[in-house]
Amino acid sequence: MENLYINIKNRRESLGMTQRELAAKCGYSDHTTIAKMEKGLVDVTMGRLKKIAEALDTTPLELTGWMEDTNE
C-alpha cells in the first residue's frame, strides 16, 4: 500500500500539479487531505482512489501499481 502514496505524489508532481490543485480537482476544501495521503497518514478508500486517479488522468490500477496478469 505504501507504493500507492508514493505513486500519487509522483504522478501529481510529473503533471506539475500542486497539492492544492489536486485537492480542488477531487473536491476537497484544502490540500491537507492530499498531504496526509501522500505521507500515508490517511487511508485511501476506493471512492477516493477513483477521484484521485481521474484528477491525475490515470487509473486506480496504475496508482496502486497492481498490474493484471495478461497471461491468465
N, C-alpha and C positions, 0 to 999 in steps of 0.2 A: 504494500500500500504506500510505502514511502516514495516509490517512484512516481506515483500519481502527483504528489505535491510538487516534486521537482519538475515533472513534465508540464504541469500547469504554469509554473513560473517560467520555465524555458520557452514555452510556446508564446506566452504573453510577451516576454522580452524580445523574442525573434520577430514579433509583429510590431515592435516599437510602441507597445501599449503600456500605459501606466496601470497601477492597481486601481486607481480612481476610475479610469476609463472602463476597465473590465467590470468593476463593481456596478457602474452605471448601466452597462450593457446587460448585466444579469439582474438588474432591478434592485440592487442593494443601495441603501441610503448613503453609505460611505464605504471607504476602502478597507476598513478594519477586518471585515469578514474574509476578504481575499487575502490580506496579510496573514491572518491566522491560518487559513487553509494552506498557504504556501509554506508555512512553518510546521504544518502537521498538527496544529493545536485544535483544529475543528474537523470533525468527521464530514466527509463529502457524501451526501446521500445520492441516490441515482437521479433524483429530480434535479439536484444542484449540479451534478456532473453533466447532465444533458444541457442545462442552460449555459454552463461554462464552455462546454465543447462547441456549442452553437456560436457563442460570442467570440470564440477563438478560431472559428472557421475550421473546425476539425471534428473528430468523432470521439465519443467516450472510449472506444476501443484504443484509439491512438494515445489518448491521455493516460489510460491505465497501463499501457504497454503490453496488454494481453493480446496476443496475436492468435487468430484462429488457425488451426492446423488444416491446411487445404488438402492434405493427403488422405483425410478420413472420408 
